[in-house]
Amino acid sequence: MWQDNSAAYGASSSQNQYYPQQPVAPQPGVPLQFYAPSPVGSTFYSGSRSSLEGHVGAQGSIQAGGVPPGYGGNIQPAGGWWTAFGTGGFEGEPPLLEELGINFSHIRAKSLAVLNPLRRVDEHIMDDADLAGPLLFVFCFGTFLLFSGKPQFGYIYGVGVLGSLSIYTLLNLMSEKGIDAYRVVSVLGYCLLPMVAVGALSVVVTLDGMLGYVLSTLSILWCTYAASGIFVAVLRMSDQRLLLAYPIGLLYGCFALLSVFNVGVGGGSAK
């Protein structure tokens, strides 16, 4: 019985094929078991292990000879921290600018719609409303006025907030569809772009004269026409465009006064 158990244990051991065995002289009446070494092409722990051989290329792709095509893969480099600010971002994660609601292609499309108000406005242009472009334009407008010697950040903020609330109230009273305050602020901010150009011109040219009055008047008409066109297209109230353009023109007229005159300096007098 002891001989049978040892034979069974030897049959289950896989180390005999790696370690050479000492030759044992046959004894009469004792059954011996001989194990031939595994062939070279055996797949049971073969010495070559061809299924795991391979090489990593310059781009990190793994090419394995024994791996089926369906199990291939590609190793991408992790990249630096600036990868999150691009259009691709990290693998499986949206870019940081997309998470913040900043889309440069949409900002460009809306800016071009304001710069070319004679073009037909798409009614879905404000479906993806954002404040990145308006905040940028307002900041540039205030900065240009500051460089021209007119620090008007407080007035720009006050006129913008009160004007946006007023236009929001009027639009919801005049239209059946209605609009939220977020989109109102977005449209009014994007349509401020011609006024930003006037503010940039005030850095090199004094606007307190005939040239400034003409340019400010043209910028008011431009901003008003662009904003009323977007609101009319979004809210489908083309029959009320002139009635809608009047309060919008008053709002942009206040911004034009801030760009032409130096308000709030010298005891509140306008110079």
C-alpha positions, 0 to 999 in steps of 0.5 A: 500500500505504501508503494501505491501511495508513493506512486500516486504522489509521484504521478501528481508531481510536476517537478520531476520534469525539471529536476533530474532523477537518480537512476534506481535499480529495479527490484524484483516484485516492485512495480516502477513508474517511469516518466518521460520528459515533456516534449519541447512543444508542450504547453504545460509550463514549457520552458519557452513560454511563447504565449507571453513573449512580445515587445513594446513598441515606441508608442506603447502598443503590445504585439504578442505572437500567441495572443489572438487579435481580439485581445490586443491593446494599446498603452497610451502615455499619461501625459502632463497636467496640461492635458486636461485643458485640451480638447481630449483630456484624460482617457475616460474624462471630459476636458476641464473646459467642457466641465466648466461650460467653456466651449470656444467653438460656440463662443466663436459662432455667437460672436460671429452672429453678433458681428454679422447681424444681417445674416439670418439668426438660428433660433437654436443659437442660444440652446447652449447659453453660457456666460464665458463670452459675456464675462470676457467681453465685459472684462475687456470693456472695463479694462479698455476704459481703465486704460483710457482713464475712465475706471467704470467697473462699478457703473458697468456692473450696476448698469449691466445687472439692472438692465438685464433684470429689466430686459428679462422682465419685459421679455417674459411679459411680451412673449408667450414662450418665455425665457430665463435670466441666464439666456438674457444675460448671455445674449446681452453680453455677447451683443456688447462686442461692438461696444467693446471695440469702441472702448478699445478705440478710446484708448488711442482716440478721445471720444469726447467729440464728434468722432466719438459721438458718431462711433458710439451711436453706430455701436448702439445701433449695432448692439441693439439690432443684433440683440433684438434679432437674437431675441426675436429668433429665439422667442418667435416674436418678429412682429414686436421687434421695434418694441423690443429694440427700444429698451435694449437701445436704452441699455446700450446707450448707458454703456456708450455714455460710460465709454464717451464720458468720464462719469463719477470723477470730480464729485460725480460730474461728467467730464 
